[in-house]
Amino acid sequence: MDQRFFRIKNPWREGRVPRPSTIRRRELDHLDAWLEDDEVVVISGPRRVGKSTMLLDIVHELLTRHNVPGSNIFLLDLDTLDCSDVLASPSALIDFIGIPDEPVFVLLDEVQRLDSPGLFLKGVHDLGLPIKLFVTGSSSLEMRSKVRESLSGRKRQVHLAGLRWSEYLAAGRQSWHDYLIFGGYPAVVLSSDPTERRRLLLEYFTSYLDRDIESFLRVDRLDVFKELIRMLAYQEGSLVNLNELAGALQVSRDLLRRYLSYLEETFVIRRLQPFSRNPRKELTKMPKIYFADCGWRNLVSTGFAGWEERSDRGGLLESAVESWLRQRYPMAEIRFWRTQAKAEVDFVVDDGGTLGAFEVKASRLSKPTISRSLRSFLKTYRPAQATVVNLSLEAEVEVEDVPLRFTTFPTCMEML
């Protein structure tokens, strides 16, 4: 390994503390809990979402808040630094850092670059030495294919997504219109130039296709894959008929399922399945698709026109609420409800058997208005709560003995 580049990447070893990032991510609030055990902390998420920056923020916290000596922190960036000799085996790493008699922290950025990262991490972990490992990876497919069961019972999984609303506000931004149009990638949020925002999103998209899809997954029908992304973007929030989609793309259903799996595992889309306890009357098969980042979705479909000029406001607002629900209820199952008669509730949250119903209205309400679909769901399933997210009304009522709250966007996002 080139020691010069190692010193450049690890300035704290010469007494220079890195500055904290402009945007503090909420996940850092869990650092104390992460340090209480010897589990490997695996930080995954799409490229450019801030994983490398989070590693530097972890270093800053270790140095300033936990008083860890700089000589006990080793950051190895596998994307830009040839660490093959140091990471050839657990014993090679020990030769490099020494046998520690006090806590040592090893941070590996883009760990999937190793040939067998799972076996390597397991080997280091099972030495029983006071070595805390933090690693990042950009694709769950890549991580899963190379880490697999090796770290079973030895890892703590952390998913890093685009900025939450609170993080967006902390970055000095206020416009929820822009949040829905350009998305939550940190560099995109920090730029105030719409042209630069579009350039960054296009660069991310191109890099994703080149590095994740073409190079790693070796997708040979790249034209079909790109067209699938575009078609899904236009259908966001609508039912997706896999047979019709396969026919439109002129591919087999099996290939379509594989491509959809790739999009999910690389954090581009999320698939929602229908909620049903009465298969004869309710949909049980056709899913809905939501994009993880609105800016990414708009890049490949409807563009970046202003909020009032858009015809897809409902889908964009639904997408943001879906992301919010996943953050607010991280352990819950999130689905949608639709009957054969086309009654529908946008989101049903099953949090350990406790149901919540959520409806999204991209309109300004002057008084509580309850759709027949929502009323039917409340009457049938008696959820613990129901919420209507809209653009103007804050109110609380009771419907079918269920408390129903009307709340505005982005007020709901502040509940996190």
N, C-alpha and C positions, 0 to 999 in steps of 0.2 A: 504494500500500500504506500502511496506517495505521502510521506509525512508532511510535506508542505501544505497539500490540500487538506489533510486532516486537521492541521493547526488552523487553517482558514475557516474550516467548518466548525471548529471548537474553540472560539476565542476566549471562552471563560477559563480555559486551562492556562491562559496567560493573564488572568485577572480582569478581562473585559466582559461585563455582564450584558447579555443581549437585551434590547429594549422589548417591552411587552408589545404585542400586536395592537393595531388600532381598534380592532373589534375583539373583545373578550368573549369566547364561546362558553355557553352555559355548561358544557360538559366538564370544563375545568373545575367547576364547583365540587366535582366528585373525586378530585385528586387525593384528598386525605383518605377517602375510603379505599381507593386503589392501592395506596401505600400500606394499608393495614395487613395485606396478605402477600403471598409470593406468586400470585397468578400472573401470567403474561397478559398484558393489556394490549388487545388487538384493535386498532382504530381503522375502520374501513369506511369507504365512501367514494363517490366519483372523483375523477381527477379535477384539480383546481378548486376544490371546495374548502381547502384550508388545513389539510392533515399535516403537512410539513410545518406550517406555521404553528399548529397546536403543539408539535413536539418542541419547538423553540419556546413556546409559552410554558410548557412543562418544565423545561430547563430553567427559565426565569423564576418560576415558583419554587423550584428546588433550591436555587441559589439564594433567593431573597427571603423566602418565608420559612423554609425548612433548614436553612443554614448548612446546606450540603457543600462540602468543598468542591471547587471546580475540577480538581484532579480526579474526583470520583464520578464524573459524568462523561460518557462517551457517546457521541452522535456519529453514526455512520450512514451516509446517504448513498444508497445503492444505485440511484439513478445517475449520479455524477461522479462517484468515487469508486475506484476499483478496490474492493475490499475482499476479493476472492481468497487471498492468502490468510487474512485475519479471520475470515468466517468459513474457512474450509472445514472446520470441525470445532466442537466445543473446546477441545484441548488447545487448538490454535488461538481461540479467543482468550483463553486463560493465559496463554503465553504472552499475549499482547497486553492484557489489563492487569495481570498478576493475580495471585490468589488473595482475594480480599478478606480482611478480618473485620471490616465495617461495611455498611451498605454502599453498594456501587450500582450505578444506573446506566444501563446500556439501551440506547434508542436507535432502532433500525428503521430507516425510511425506505418504503417500497420493498418490503422484505420478500415479495414474491419473485424478485430477481434471483434469489438463491435457487439452486437446483432442487434442494430438499429442505425448504424452510421449516416445515413441521418437525422433521426429525432433528434438525439443528436446535430449534427452540426447546424441544422436549429434552434433548441431551443437556443443554445448559441448565434448564429448570431443575432436572433431576439430579444435578450435582449437589443440590442442597446448600449451595453457597449463598451469601447475602447479595445476590445479583437480581435486581428488578429490571425486567425487560418491558419496553414499550416498542411496539412495532406498528407500521402502517401498511396498508395495501389498497389499491384502487379498484379492484374488481373482486367481488365475492366468488366468482367462478374461478379466477386465478388463485385466490387464497384457498378456496375449498379444494381445488384439484391438487394443490401442493402442500397444504397443511393437514387437511382431512382429519382423521381421528387421532393423529399424533398428539394433539393438545387436549384431548378429551379430559375434562375435569381439571385442566391446568390453565385455562384462559378466561379472561373477562372481555366480552365483545362490546365494543363501543362503535355506534354508527354515527358518522358526521355527515349531515346534510347541508342544504343551503341555509342561509341565515334565518333565524326566527325573527318574528316581528320586533321583539324587544332588542335583539341584536342589530336589526336594521335601524331602529331609532337611535341606538347607541352610536351608530356610525354617522349620525348627523342627518339622517334622511327622515322625511315626514310623509311623503306622498304615497298613500297606499295604491294609487293608480299606477305609479311607476313600479311599485313592488309587484303588482300583478302583471305588468307588461314586460319588464326586464328581468324579473326573477331575483334570486337570492345568492348568486355566486359573489363571494366577497369582493373580488376585483371589479366586477361589474357594478356592484352597489357603490363602491368608493369612487367610481368615475362619474363625473357630472356631464360628460359629453356623450350625447346619444349615438354619434357615429362611432366613438371608441367603444361604447357598450356593445353595439352590433358587431364590431370587429372582434372583440373578445369572445363573444358567444359563437361566432363563426369559427374562430380558431379552436375553441373547445370542441365543437362538433367535428371538425376536420381531424383533430388529434384523436378523438374518441374512435372515429371510424378507422383511422390508420393503425393505432396502437392496440386498442381493445378488440376490435371486430375483425380487421383484416389480418393483422400480424399474429395476435394470440389465438383467437377463435378460428382463424383461417376460413372465414366465410367467403365462399367462391361466388355467390350471387349477390355481390355488394349492391348492384342496382336494385334488386328486389328488396334487400334489407332497407335501403334508404327510402324506397317508395312505401314500404310498410310503416316506417316511422312517420312519414308525411300523412298517410291515410289515418293512422291512429290519432295523430294530432288534430285532424279535422273532426274526428269522432269522439273527442274527449268528453267524458261524462255521459255518453250514450251507450246503449247496449251494443256489444260487439258480437256479431254472428260470424263464428270462425269459418263456417262453410262458405258464406258469401265472400269473406275476406280472402280466403284461399283461392276462390274462383276468380275474383277480380285481379289477383296477383299472378294467376295461372301457375300456382305451385301446389304441392300436395299438402294435405292437412298436417301431416307429420312434420314437414319442413316449417310450416307456419308456427306450429307449437314450439319447435326448437328455437326459432327466431324470437318468438315472444319471451321464451325463457331467457335468452341472452339479454334482451332488453330489461327484464326484471333483475337479473343477477348483476347487471352492470349499473344498476340504480337509475335507469332512465325512466321507466314506467312502473306503476303499481297497478296490480289487477285486483279488482273488488268482485267478490262472488256474491250472489244473491242470498238474502236471509230468508229462510223458509221453515215453517213447521207444519205446512199443509201443502204438500207437493201437488195435489189435484187442483188447487186454486192459485198457487203462487209459482213464480219462475224459480227454477232450481239449477239452471245450467249456464245461460248466457251471462258473461261477466261484463263489467264496465272497466274502462282503462283511464287512469289519470297519470299525468306526467309529474315527475318529482320536482321539476323546475319550470315555472311559467315562461321565463325568458327563452329557455331551450325550446319549449313547445312552440312559442310564437315565431322563433327563427325558422322553423321548418314548415310553418303553415301560414298563419294569417298576418304575419308581420308585426310592426311596432306602432301602428296607428294609435292615437290618443283614446282614452277610455270612452268618451262620449261618441266617438266615431265608430266604435266596434260593434259588430253584430254577435260576437261570441262572449259577451260580458257574463252571461250565466255560467258558461263552462269554466271561465277563468276564476270566477268567485267560488264555484264548487271545488275546483282544484286546490285553491288556497285553504278552504275550510277542511278539505280532506287531509292536507298536510298538517294543519293545526290539530285535528283530532288524533292523528298518529302521535304527535308530540304530547298531547294532553293525556292520552290513554295508551301509554307505551305497551302495556301488557294485554290490552283488549283486542278482541276480534272486531274488525270494522267491515260492515257489509252494506248493501242497499236492499230495499224491499220493493217488489213489484208484483202485482197480481196479473192473472191472465186477462182480467178486465182493464188492465193498464193503470190501476191505482198505484201510486209510487211515493216512497219516502226516500230522500236522497241518501241518508246515512243512518244505519242502525249500529249502535255500539254495544257489544256484549262484553261487559267488564266483569268477568267471573260470575256470570249468571244474572247480573244487574243490567237491565236494558236501558238505553237512552236513544231517543229519536231526534234527528236533526234534519231540518229542511232549509234550503238556501233560496233566497229570493233576491235577485239582482235588480231590485226596484225599491222605490221609496214608499213606505207604508205610512198612512196617517192614523190608522186604528188597527187593533188586532184582527187579523183575517186568517181563518183556519180553513185550509183546503179540505175537501171531502176525503182525499186520500189520507192525509195526516189524521183526521178524526177517526177514520176507519181503523188505522193502525193502533191508535190510542185505545180505542174501544176493544179491539181484539186482543192486544198484548199487554195492556196496562203497564207501560214502561215506568221506571222510577222518575223519569224526567223527560221533557221534550223542549227543544229549542228551535226557534225560527231565526236564522241569521238574515238580516236585511240591511238596507242602506240608511234608514232614518229612525226607526221606532225602537224605543226602550219601554217595555211593559211586561207585566206578569199577570197571567190569568190562569184559570183552571178549566180544563176540558176533559170530560169523561173521568173526573176525579184524579186527573194527572196534572201536576204543575207544569205550565207551559210558559216559557220565557221568550220574549222577543228581544233580540239584542243586535246591535249594529256591527257591521264590519268597518273598521278593524277592532272595535271594542272587545269582541270575543277573543281576539288574538292576545289581548293583554291579560287574559285569565291564566296564561302559562306561568 
